[in-house]
C-alpha cells in the first residue's frame, strides 16, 4: 500500500470512528442537534431571508459596504478573521483530542509518523467541513437566487476547502507542540492545571469585557490586504459587478500549498517528539500543602462531628482536590451567564434580578457538589463502603457537611458583594444573604435523596479525553426542578403577581383556537403556596430517603 493510500485509510478510519461515536450515542446526538438549532437556526433563518436581497442588489450594482470599507476589503478582512478563528479551534482540538492518539502502539508501529499525521489532519479537515459545508452551500444558494447566477454555489465550497485545509494543519502543528509542553515538559506540566485555569479566565474575561470586539476590529483592519485575506477573492468571483483579483487567487493557491507543506513538516516533527516522549511525572509525590490542609480541616471538625461523619466529609473534599474534573458539571450553568456578566461590566451595576439569579445558582451548586450522586460517587468502593459499619446517616451527613463547608462561604460573599453594588437596600441584601446561606445548607440534603433515587455508576466523558462519574440526567432534572419551582412560586407570591399571570393566561388562550381556560388568581395563589410549602418540606424528606436508601441498598 502506497503512502497516500495509508494516510487515506487513517483518515477514513478516524472519521468513521467519530461518526459512530456521535450517531451511536442518542443523548449526545440530541444535544448536538439542540445546540446546532440554537446556534445556527437563527443565523440560517436570517441568511435565507436577507441574502437573496443582497444578491439582487449585487446584480443591480447597488451593493456597497458601510463606512469607508469597500466590499473587497470587507470580504478579505472577514476571510482573514475566519482563518485565524479556525486556526485557534484547530489548536484547541489538537491539544485536547487530535494529537492524543488512541492506541498509539498500534498506529505508530503500523506506519510512519508522517502518514499518521497526514491521516489525522485529513480526518480533522473532514470533521470541520462536515459542520460548515452544508450551511455555507445554503447561504450561497440563497445569495445566488437573488443574483441570478450559480457561481456562488460553486465557489463557496471551494473557498471553505482552501481555508480549512490550510488552517487545520497550522493548528495541528501549533497544538501538538503545546500539548507536548503541558504533558511531557515537566517544568510546565507540573503547573498545567493553573495554566488551563488562567487561560480560561483570560479567555472569558476578554469576552465579557468586550475586548474580543476590539481585537477583532483591529485584526480586521490590518489583515485586509494581507495574504490571509487572499482566499476571499474566491468569494468575489461569485459576486456580480465586483472584479476579483486573479493574482490574489493564484497567490492563495500557491501559498496554500506552501503553508500546508510547511505545517505538516512542523507537525510531523512535533508529533514525533511528543508521541515517543514519556509523560511528565507530576503526581508521584503527594502535595504536602494539600495534606496539611486536610489535617487542619480534620482537626477543626474533630470537636463538633463524629469520626465517621468527619472522615466522609474530608474524604469527599480531598478527592475533589485531587481530581477537580469530577465537578466540571457544576460550572456548566455559568456558561449561560457570560452575557449577564458582560452586561454588568458595561453598565457598571448589577440589576436586582441578576443578584437573585446568581444567589439561586449558588444554592443549586451547593447541592450539586457532593450529594447529587452519593452512591455512584463511591465507584468500585461501593460494595466495601455499603457493607461496612458506616451508617447511612453518617454517610449522607458527611457529604452534606462537605458541601456546606465549600458552599457557605460563597453563599455569604456572593449575595453580599452583589447586593452592595446593586440597587438593593441593605435590609434586603441581609435577607438575601441569610436566605442563600440557608439554601446552601438545605439543598445538599435535598440532593441526597434525589441522587440516591436516580444514581449513576458508570463514567461519562467530561472532555474529549477525560472521564468522570457524574450524576444522572434524571437526577439533574428532578433536582433542578425541585429548586426552580419553589423559587418561582416564592417570586410569584412576593411580587403579588397572581392577578397578572391570570390575565396573561386569559389573553394567551384567547389567541389560540383551543377552548378558553379560566384560571383565577386565587387558584394561582393556592398553587404557589402548595409548591412553596412542598419545596420547603422536600429537603428533610429527601435526606431521610437518602439515609434509608444507603442503609438498605441491595446489589441485584
Secondary structure, DSSP 8 states (H G I E B T S, - for coil): --HHHHHHHHHHHHHHHHHHHHHT-HHHHHHHHHHHHHHHHHHHHHHHHHHHHHHHHHHHT----STT--HHHHHHHHHHHHHHHHHHHHHHHIIIIITS-TTHHHHHHHS-HHHHHHHHHHHHHHHHHHHHHHHHHHHHHHHHHHHT-SHHHHHHHHHHHHHHHHHHHHHHHHHHHHHHHHHT-HHHHTTHHHHHHHHHHHHHHHHHTTHHHHHHHHHHHHSTTSGGGTTHHHHHHTSTT----HHHHHHHHHHHHHHHHHHHHHHHHHHHHHHTS-----SSS--HHHHHHHHHHHHHHTTTS-HHHHHHHHHHHHHHHH-GGGGGGGGHHHHTTHHHHHHHHHHTSB-HHHHHHHHHHHHHHHHHHHSTTTTGGGGGGHHHHHTSS--HHHHHHHHHHHHHHHHHHHHHHHHHHHHHHBS--HHHHHHHHHHHHHHHHHHHHHHHHHHHHT---SEEESSSS-EEE---HHHHHHHHHHHHHHHHHHHHHHTT-HHHHHHHHHHHHHTSSS------HHHHHHHHHHHHHHHHHHHHHHHHHHHHHHHT----
